[in-house]
Structures are given as C-alpha cells and as structure tokens.
C-alpha cells in the first residue's frame, strides 16, 4: 500500500486533539446496526490471537488490519475467513482511509508503538483494546488514561487472565479474608527477556516484506539486525520492549493489584542488575512499598517482584512446603495463612492441612475480549479499563525505571509523575519521539 502523507495524518490528529472532526459520531452513540466495525494494529503473533478472539463475537466485523511486515498480512484470510478485510502496511494510512468507518481497534504491536497507535485511534474517537503493557513509558500511560476518560471511550488492556476464573477466585479469597489481612506479597516469573551482550557490530539486509522504518516508528533510527529485534526479541531492547517485568508484570501483578485495591506505590527499589546501554537485564529483584488498604494488615504493604533465576527467599517459600513452586505466580502472605496463585491455575490455600474442607467461593470467568465488544455496544463495562489498568501499568513500569538505579530507593510522587529525591530518574518517565513521528497530545512538549 502507498504510504499516506505523515504531515496529512498528523494534521488530522492534531486537529482531533482540540476539536472532533466532522465525521466523528456522537460520543454517546452506539455502533450502527448493532455491529462493531473493528480494525487491528498488527497481524501476527499476539495480534493474530487478538483478531481471532475479537472476531469470534457475533457482532464484530473486522474491517481492516495494518502490519509493517507484509508477510504477516497474508494470514488474515485464515484468521477471518469468509470476510473482506482491507490490509495496510502503514497504520497511519489505515486510519486516514478507514477511520470514519470504524468503531474500535486493538493495538497488538511491540510495546514502543502502543501509545502512538492507541492515542491516534482515540483522536478519532475510536474505542481501544490495547495489549499489555499499556505503553512503553509512564507518561504515555498517564496520557492514555486521561484522553480515554475525556472522550468517554471504552478501553480495555489485554490482560485476558484478569477475566479468568482462577484470578477472579484469588481476588475473592483475599477480599473475603480467607487468610486474614495481607502482610506482604511476592510475585515471580522465570522468563528472561533480558540480554547482557553488547549490541552486534553489523548491519543486515532488511527482509523484502518488512518496512523497517515503519517498524522503528517513534524510536530512534538504527540499522536492521537479523533476529535481534523483529519478530520477538524486541522485548529485550530498551527502546522497544519493557523486559520480563513489562511483559509479565501486568499479568501477574494484576490479581495482586485488584485483590488489595492498591493505588500508586510510595517507593520502589531494585536489588538486581542494571540494564546495559541497549538491553534490559535478567534476574530482577524489585521491592515496592504501597499504601495499606482495608485488605492489608499494616499502614503499608510490601510487594516484591523476581524474574529469571530469582525467587523469593527460603523463609518465604517455606509457606508452600514441599510443593514445587510454579514457574510464574504470586504468594500472598496473610495473618492466618497464605495463598499461592500460579499463573495460570486455581489458587491454593496454605498450609493445606489447615484449610481441609474449606468451601471455595463460586466465581465464574468471563470472555475478556467479548466483554470489550459488549461494552462498545453499551451492554456492560470493561473490567480492565484504562482507569484500572493504567495505574497498574504505571506501577509495573516504575520497576523498570528502578532497575537503572540499583540499590537506590526511589520515592514516587504519582500526582507530579516525579521522584522526590532522585531527579536523575525523571528522564526515564517520558521519551522524545523521532522527528516526523510526533503524535498530538502525547509527544508534543
């Protein structure tokens, strides 16, 4: 597809930032004919799963899909059989041509493009489903929360396990006081989205199907390196991904955040290795202190994250007895016992002998994707709207910031998006978009 003029698209976006374009529907109107006209940013990987899941709703019509890798667009016919779907390599061209005929989008691209694409869709008053993490940087998250709220758009973050019966049950157990008020929580993932090696000193040919400039998007320009960025290793790179914590933290911290009704953390401290110039590190240990809530035993509550080869200390893991710890999950430690929540499996009350005969509450799961579509249709609300998933993502991304300052306690001021005693960390809250890729309302200073 021929690229749309960047100047033309950004002009539309800038105008939309202050006044709704002529073709925008009434903010409170429902999709015509009870049909949700939907577009996808991304065609392969997680995007393929998102397209398939959203399209499984009887009231959805997949209108168009954009992916910078043309090879991935070839599978659309299999994802959405018996339907005419327009395909684009340039997502800006897709919005420019199709925006007035759309109701919603999903953003399922690498992390660094989540905010630019979601914000551009919001400027057209489209409802947005965005994969986790909500954005690459904390400032981007805050702006997405604000704009989705201002425009009264339906939003949902792609933490689909949030709607799974296992996670909902764990939340209910905590809030019912099954193990008493919670004293501390430890969460972990054995994934290793880090890389201690230096940037390769080479330049590789760009695959014929890939528009490398569009893939880089808002990030600084650089040469293509085969297998280093696309299609999946971008998670390890500072400019494109958010490391293991960004990948899995929004999933695994979700039931912790929900169960304890957590708000913004007071402080965060990393005890693990720092990232290199280009890559995230493995083996993180990140300590958070959050304000206490009605579900915690003290005025503050400690929540700690571990990844790679790291696990909670022996005295903490003693709560699970001889049970083999799951590769990923959380351990809630309460006044009367503990809850082990594997990712993804039903929670276990510990020690098990003391909870023999305990009647688990009946909690049902729901379809996270269909919940979003139903909300667009005005039939229900989403459970992971940006008002909820935004603060969750901000907290997770704070952990990434902390890894740049090992063994330093960062005191967080959530209102000001600032650190009280570590001003040098503020530069990591917000990045500068590459010239020509600015998006109104998020990258202009």
Order of alpha helices (4+ residues) and beta strands (2+ residues): alpha-beta-alpha-beta-alpha-alpha-beta-alpha-beta-alpha-beta-alpha-beta-alpha-beta-alpha-alpha-alpha-beta-beta-beta-alpha-beta-beta-beta-alpha-alpha-beta-beta
